[in-house]
């Protein structure tokens, strides 16, 4: 079976998935980006001189870099396709979509991972090809409401769910909601969560910063990620651990009222964080904190688990699926700084607990629930 995975981003998860299923099938991973979209988790090629259409092999090698190429280790082929922009109404994108669909016609199955504006014309030109879809978020996060494309994305998700094609959902929260709303589609909906993102661990090197911290909050900063609740929680934690060190790392907007509360306990890196820097920050922290007010699945948790780091998160979205309370981290109610502070104090008070949780996480990553090999059975069913 020859499978083309067409991925609209999500590089950190899909490189693992493609490597896993390449043991069963011949796989080509095709990333679809645009001239104005060149940053995606582990990939950043903003400074590369590129044109639209398929990039040549040398350009692709440069975008992947040695670390990602070593991780893939020749198990599958990676291609990169560039659109003009991210606009839904674009004649130039339409022409490019027809070109891409023509190439995809050479595969047995087309697996779309995520979506962007061109997924509709690509599927139109494909016509009768067998395909599979992975949906990452069926609804907007609170911080994304009002953004035009994301509103359209919800409509595209509904079209995908109503279609005849198999759909993979990566968190139980979305899976249950889909089954409730579309009970007649249950047989074609598969719950297959992504696993530990070990690719980030590959970036750890002598160039990675060795900045120690007690708590790490990382990822793109958005209102729904609840940074303000963490800042308020640290104020409580300080009463027990006056020297607690917290690192906030990621691009995005930090609200002024939150910034005004920051003090010497915080190190703020409000910018793009390179893979090497992130690997160092996770390695040298005691725990990761996700005080989100809403969520589906989160790459932050599975990235942290790859490093054996416990996670304190809220009981929203997919966190309850992947964090075993008291075993691999702690779960607390959202929007509750007091409970969040209590969990942090509990962890900081017991180094043995942190060590035990780290061992539990590592065991699950090797051959347990967080191991990529655990998806092989489900993958074999989907591609039949």
C-alpha positions in Angstrom: 0.0 0.0 0.0 1.4 3.4 -1.0 0.2 6.2 1.2 0.6 10.0 0.9 0.3 11.9 4.1 -0.6 15.5 3.3 0.1 17.5 6.4 -0.9 21.1 6.8 1.6 21.7 9.6 1.8 19.6 12.8 5.3 18.6 11.9 6.2 17.6 15.5 3.5 14.8 15.6 3.3 13.7 12.0 7.0 12.9 11.6 6.5 10.3 14.4 3.3 8.9 12.9 4.8 8.6 9.4 7.8 6.8 10.8 5.6 4.4 12.8 3.3 3.4 9.9 6.2 3.1 7.5 6.8 -0.3 9.0 3.5 -1.4 7.4 3.3 0.7 4.2 5.3 2.8 1.7 4.8 6.3 3.0 5.5 9.8 1.5 5.0 12.7 3.8 4.0 15.9 2.0 4.0 19.1 4.0 1.8 21.9 2.6 2.8 25.4 3.6 2.6 28.9 1.9 4.9 31.7 1.1 3.5 33.5 4.1 3.5 30.5 6.4 7.0 29.0 7.1 7.1 28.4 10.8 5.5 25.2 12.2 6.6 23.6 15.5 9.9 21.9 14.6 10.2 23.6 11.2 11.3 27.2 10.5 12.3 28.2 7.0 11.4 31.9 7.1 14.8 32.9 5.6 14.8 30.3 2.8 14.4 31.6 -0.8 11.6 29.4 -2.2 9.0 29.4 -4.9 5.5 27.8 -5.1 4.9 24.2 -6.0 7.1 21.3 -4.9 10.5 22.3 -3.6 13.5 20.3 -4.8 15.2 17.7 -2.7 18.1 20.0 -1.7 15.7 22.6 -0.4 13.8 20.0 1.5 16.9 18.7 3.1 17.8 22.2 4.2 14.4 22.8 5.7 14.5 19.5 7.6 18.0 19.9 8.9 20.3 17.1 10.1 18.5 16.4 13.3 15.1 15.6 11.7 16.7 13.7 8.9 18.5 11.5 11.4 15.3 10.9 13.2 13.5 9.9 10.0 16.5 7.8 9.0 15.2 7.1 5.5 12.1 5.3 6.6 10.0 7.5 4.4 10.3 10.3 1.8 9.5 13.9 2.8 8.3 16.5 0.2 7.3 20.1 0.7 4.6 21.9 -1.4 4.2 25.7 -1.2 1.1 27.6 -1.9 1.0 31.3 -2.7 -0.9 32.2 0.5 -3.5 31.0 3.0 -6.5 32.6 1.3 -9.5 30.6 0.5 -10.4 32.5 -2.6 -7.2 32.5 -4.6 -7.0 31.5 -8.2 -3.3 30.9 -7.9 -3.9 28.5 -5.0 -6.6 26.8 -7.1 -4.1 26.1 -9.9 -1.6 24.8 -7.4 -4.2 22.5 -5.7 -5.0 20.9 -9.1 -1.2 20.3 -9.6 -0.9 18.7 -6.2 -4.0 16.6 -6.7 -2.5 15.3 -9.9 0.5 14.0 -8.1 -1.6 12.5 -5.3 -3.4 10.5 -7.9 -0.4 8.2 -8.0 -1.0 6.9 -4.4 -3.4 4.3 -3.1 -4.6 6.3 -0.1 -4.4 10.0 0.7 -4.2 10.8 4.4 -4.9 14.5 5.2 -3.5 15.7 8.5 -5.0 18.9 9.8 -6.3 21.4 7.2 -5.9 24.8 5.5 -7.8 26.6 2.9 -6.7 24.4 0.1 -8.0 21.2 1.4 -11.3 21.7 -0.3 -10.0 22.3 -3.9 -7.5 19.5 -3.5 -10.3 17.1 -2.5 -12.4 18.3 -5.4 -9.7 17.5 -7.9 -9.0 14.1 -6.3 -12.5 12.9 -6.9 -12.6 9.1 -6.4 -9.4 8.6 -4.4 -9.5 6.7 -1.2 -8.7 9.0 1.7 -8.4 9.4 5.5 -8.6 12.6 7.6 -7.1 13.5 10.9 -8.9 16.4 12.7 -6.9 18.2 15.4 -9.6 20.6 16.7 -13.3 20.5 15.9 -14.0 23.8 17.7 -12.2 27.0 18.3 -10.1 27.6 21.4 -11.4 30.7 23.3 -8.4 32.7 22.2 -9.1 32.0 18.5 -12.8 33.1 18.3 -13.4 35.7 15.7 -10.5 34.7 13.5 -12.0 34.3 10.0 -10.1 31.2 8.9 -10.8 29.3 12.1 -14.5 29.9 11.7 -14.3 28.4 8.2 -12.2 25.6 9.6 -15.1 24.5 11.9 -17.3 24.3 8.8 -14.6 22.2 7.0 -14.4 19.9 10.0 -18.2 19.3 9.8 -17.9 18.5 6.1 -15.2 16.0 6.9 -17.2 14.3 9.6 -20.3 14.0 7.4 -18.3 12.6 4.6 -17.9 8.8 3.9 -14.2 8.8 4.7 -12.5 7.5 7.9 -11.7 10.2 10.4 -9.0 10.1 13.1 -9.6 12.2 16.2 -6.7 12.7 18.7 -8.5 13.4 21.9 -11.4 11.7 23.7 -13.1 15.0 24.4 -13.6 15.7 20.6 -14.3 12.0 19.9 -17.2 11.9 22.4 -18.7 15.2 21.1 -18.6 13.9 17.5 -20.2 10.6 18.4 -22.9 12.5 20.3 -23.7 14.9 17.5 -23.3 12.4 14.7 -24.2 8.9 16.1 -24.7 7.6 12.6 -21.0 8.2 11.8 -19.6 6.3 14.8 -18.2 3.4 12.6 -15.9 5.7 10.7 -14.6 7.8 13.6 -11.4 6.6 15.2 -9.8 7.8 18.5 -6.1 7.6 18.1 -4.2 10.1 20.3 -0.6 11.1 19.3 2.1 9.9 21.6 5.3 11.2 23.2 7.1 13.7 20.9 10.6 12.3 21.2 11.7 14.4 18.2 12.3 17.3 20.5 14.7 15.3 22.6 16.9 14.8 19.5 17.6 18.6 19.5 19.3 18.5 22.9 23.0 19.3 22.4 25.9 21.3 23.9 24.3 24.4 22.4 21.1 23.9 24.4 20.8 26.3 27.3 21.2 24.8 30.8 18.9 27.2 32.7 17.4 25.5 35.7 13.8 26.2 36.8 11.2 24.8 39.1 8.3 25.4 36.7 8.2 25.8 32.9 5.3 27.2 30.9 6.1 26.9 27.2 4.3 27.2 23.8 2.6 30.0 21.9 0.9 32.3 24.5 -2.8 32.8 24.1 -5.6 33.8 26.5 -7.0 30.3 26.8 -3.7 29.0 28.1 -4.3 30.6 31.5 -1.0 32.2 32.1 -2.6 34.7 34.5 -3.7 31.9 36.7 -0.2 30.5 36.9 1.2 33.9 37.8 -1.4 34.2 40.6 -0.6 30.7 41.8 3.1 31.5 42.0 2.3 34.3 44.4 0.8 31.7 46.8 3.7 29.2 46.2 6.2 31.9 47.2 4.9 31.8 50.7 6.3 28.3 51.0 9.1 28.5 48.5 10.3 32.1 48.3 12.9 31.3 45.7 10.7 29.4 43.2 11.9 29.9 39.7 9.4 30.0 36.8 10.3 30.2 33.1 7.7 31.5 30.6 8.8 30.7 27.1 7.0 31.3 23.8 5.8 33.9 21.3 2.4 35.5 21.6 0.8 38.3 23.6 1.2 38.5 27.4 -1.6 40.7 28.8 -0.4 43.8 30.5 -2.2 43.0 33.7 -0.3 39.7 33.8 3.0 41.4 32.9 2.6 43.8 35.7 2.4 41.0 38.3 5.7 39.4 37.2 8.7 39.7 39.5 12.2 38.2 40.1 10.7 34.7 40.4 10.0 34.8 36.6 12.3 34.5 33.6 10.3 35.6 30.5 11.3 34.7 27.0 8.4 36.1 25.0 9.6 35.2 21.5 10.1 32.3 19.1 11.9 29.5 20.9 14.2 27.3 18.8 14.1 23.5 19.1 17.5 23.5 20.7 16.6 26.1 23.3 13.3 24.4 24.1 15.1 21.0 24.6 17.4 22.7 27.1 14.5 24.4 29.0 12.6 21.2 29.4 15.6 19.2 30.4 16.5 21.5 33.2 13.1 22.1 34.7 11.5 20.1 37.5 8.0 20.2 36.0 5.8 21.7 33.3 2.6 23.6 34.0 -0.4 23.9 31.7 -3.1 26.1 33.4 -5.3 26.1 30.3 -9.0 27.3 30.5 -9.9 25.1 27.6 -8.0 22.6 25.4 -8.3 19.6 23.2 -5.0 17.6 22.9 -1.8 19.3 23.7 1.7 18.8 22.2 3.1 20.5 25.3 2.3 17.5 27.5 3.6 14.9 25.1 6.7 16.9 24.5 7.3 17.2 28.2 6.7 13.4 28.6 9.4 12.7 26.0 11.8 14.3 28.5 10.3 12.4 31.5 8.9 15.6 33.0 5.7 15.5 35.1 2.9 17.9 34.1 0.5 19.8 36.2 -2.5 20.6 34.0 -6.2 21.5 34.3 -9.1 19.1 33.9 -10.0 20.3 30.4 -10.0 18.7 27.0 -7.5 15.9 26.4 -5.4 16.5 29.5 -7.5 14.0 31.5 -6.8 11.3 28.8 -3.0 11.5 29.0 -2.1 12.7 32.5 -2.6 10.0 35.2 -3.3 12.0 38.3 -0.7 11.4 41.0 1.2 9.1 38.6 2.5 11.2 35.7 1.5 14.6 37.0 -1.5 16.3 38.7 -4.8 17.5 37.4 -6.5 20.6 38.9 -9.7 22.5 38.2 -9.3 25.3 35.5 -9.3 28.9 36.6 -8.4 28.0 40.1 -5.0 29.5 41.2 -5.3 28.1 44.7 -5.7 24.5 43.6 -2.9 25.0 41.1 -0.6 26.4 43.8 -1.4 23.5 46.0 -0.4 21.0 43.4 2.9 22.9 42.7 3.7 23.0 46.4 2.9 19.3 46.8 5.4 18.5 44.0 8.1 20.9 45.1 7.9 19.5 48.6 8.7 15.9 47.5 11.7 15.3 45.2 11.1 11.6 45.4 7.6 12.1 44.0 9.0 14.0 41.0 11.6 11.2 40.5 8.9 8.5 40.7 6.6 10.3 38.2 9.5 10.7 35.8 10.2 7.0 35.9 6.5 6.3 35.3 6.4 8.6 32.3 9.6 7.0 30.8 8.2 3.5 31.2 5.0 4.6 29.4 7.0 6.2 26.6 9.1 3.1 25.9 6.4 0.4 25.7 3.2 1.8 27.2 0.4 4.2 26.5 2.7 7.0 25.3 4.6 4.7 22.8 4.0 5.2 19.1 4.0 1.5 18.5 0.7 1.3 20.3 -1.1 2.8 17.3 0.0 0.2 14.8 -3.1 -2.0 15.2 -5.5 1.0 14.8 -3.5 2.2 11.8 -3.7 -1.1 10.0 -7.5 -1.1 10.4 -7.9 2.4 9.0 -5.9 1.8 5.8 -7.7 -1.4 4.8 
